[in-house]
Amino acid sequence: QVQLVESGGGSVQDGGSLRLSCAASGIIVAIRTMGWYRQAPGKERELVASIMKRGSTAYADSVKGRFTISRDNVKNTVFLQMNSLKPEDTAVYFCAAGGSTTPHPRDYWGQGTRVTVSS
C-alpha cells in the first residue's frame, strides 16, 4: 500500500501563488507516476498535472505556463507550484500516484487539500 499526504493549500487572491506538496510512504517501489487532480464544486475531478519517475510531465491546457510539477524521488515527494492563480483554479486538489506508465495516476489518492482563489 501507498499513503499520500498533501500540504500547502490555502486562500490567495487572484494572481497569487501557492505550492502544494505531497509526501508518499509505504511501498514506494510501486509508484511510477505521480500527479495532481482537482475537483471544483459541481464538477468532475480533472487531471491538473502529472510526472513520471524519469521526469516527463503532462499538464492540463488550462494550467500550462502557470503551474509546474516537480518530483523528488529521494524524498518520495511531488510538488505543484501554482503561479498566476485565478478564481477558476478554486478546487480541492488531490495528490495521486500510480504504478503504470500512463500520465493518469489513479491507484492511490491523498485526502485532498483546498485551494481558494478570490477575485
C-alpha positions as CSV (number, residue, x, y, z in Angstrom):
1,Q,0.0,0.0,0.0
2,V,1.0,3.6,-0.5
3,Q,0.0,6.5,1.6
4,L,-0.1,10.1,0.3
5,V,-0.2,13.2,2.5
6,E,-0.8,16.6,0.9
7,S,0.0,20.0,2.3
8,G,0.2,23.6,1.2
9,G,-3.4,24.5,0.3
10,G,-4.9,27.8,1.4
11,S,-6.5,31.0,0.3
12,V,-4.9,33.6,-2.0
13,Q,-6.0,36.5,-4.1
14,D,-6.3,36.5,-7.9
15,G,-2.7,36.4,-9.3
16,G,-1.2,34.9,-6.2
17,S,0.9,31.8,-5.8
18,L,0.8,28.6,-3.8
19,R,2.9,25.5,-3.6
20,L,1.4,22.1,-2.9
21,S,3.4,19.2,-1.6
22,C,2.6,15.5,-1.4
23,A,4.7,13.0,0.5
24,A,4.4,9.3,-0.3
25,S,5.1,6.5,2.1
26,G,4.7,2.7,2.1
27,I,5.5,0.5,-0.9
28,I,7.3,3.3,-2.8
29,V,8.7,1.0,-5.4
30,A,5.1,0.5,-6.7
31,I,5.0,4.2,-7.8
32,R,5.9,5.2,-11.3
33,T,3.7,8.2,-11.9
34,M,2.6,10.9,-9.5
35,G,0.2,13.8,-10.2
36,W,-2.4,16.3,-9.0
37,Y,-6.1,16.3,-9.8
38,R,-8.6,18.9,-8.7
39,Q,-12.3,18.9,-8.2
40,A,-14.4,22.1,-8.1
41,P,-17.9,22.2,-6.6
42,G,-20.4,20.6,-9.0
43,K,-17.6,19.5,-11.4
44,E,-15.9,16.2,-12.2
45,R,-12.4,15.6,-10.9
46,E,-9.8,16.5,-13.6
47,L,-6.1,15.9,-14.0
48,V,-4.0,19.0,-13.5
49,A,-0.5,17.7,-14.0
50,S,1.5,14.5,-13.7
51,I,5.1,13.5,-13.7
52,M,6.8,10.2,-14.5
53,K,9.6,8.8,-12.4
54,R,12.2,9.9,-15.0
55,G,10.7,13.4,-15.2
56,S,8.3,13.5,-18.1
57,T,5.4,15.8,-17.4
58,A,1.9,16.4,-18.6
59,Y,-0.4,19.4,-17.9
60,A,-4.0,20.3,-18.5
61,D,-4.3,23.1,-21.1
62,S,-5.9,25.4,-18.5
63,V,-2.7,25.5,-16.3
64,K,0.1,25.3,-18.9
65,G,2.5,28.2,-18.3
66,R,1.2,28.8,-14.8
67,F,1.7,25.6,-12.9
68,T,4.8,23.5,-12.6
69,I,5.0,19.9,-11.3
70,S,8.2,18.5,-9.9
71,R,9.3,15.5,-8.1
72,D,12.0,14.5,-5.5
73,N,12.5,10.8,-5.9
74,V,14.8,10.6,-2.9
75,K,12.2,12.1,-0.6
76,N,9.3,10.5,-2.5
77,T,7.6,13.9,-2.7
78,V,5.8,15.6,-5.6
79,F,5.3,19.4,-5.7
80,L,2.9,21.6,-7.6
81,Q,4.0,25.2,-7.9
82,M,0.9,27.3,-8.9
83,N,1.5,30.8,-10.1
84,S,-0.8,33.4,-11.5
85,L,-3.7,31.8,-9.8
86,K,-7.2,32.6,-11.0
87,P,-10.6,32.2,-9.3
88,E,-11.4,29.3,-11.6
89,D,-8.5,27.4,-10.0
90,T,-10.5,27.2,-6.8
91,A,-11.0,23.5,-6.0
92,V,-9.9,20.7,-3.8
93,Y,-6.6,19.4,-5.1
94,F,-5.8,15.7,-4.7
95,C,-2.4,14.0,-5.0
96,A,-2.4,10.7,-6.8
97,A,0.1,8.0,-7.6
98,G,0.1,5.1,-9.9
99,G,2.1,2.0,-10.8
100,S,1.5,2.3,-14.6
101,T,3.4,4.5,-17.1
102,T,0.3,6.4,-18.2
103,P,0.1,10.1,-17.3
104,H,-3.1,9.5,-15.3
105,P,-2.1,8.0,-11.9
106,R,-5.2,6.6,-10.2
107,D,-4.1,3.8,-7.9
108,Y,-3.6,5.8,-4.7
109,W,-5.1,9.0,-3.5
110,G,-4.4,11.6,-0.9
111,Q,-7.1,13.2,1.3
112,G,-7.2,16.4,-0.7
113,T,-6.2,20.0,0.1
114,R,-8.4,23.0,-0.6
115,V,-7.3,25.9,-2.7
116,T,-9.4,29.1,-2.8
117,V,-8.6,32.0,-5.1
118,S,-10.6,35.1,-4.6
119,S,-11.1,37.9,-7.1
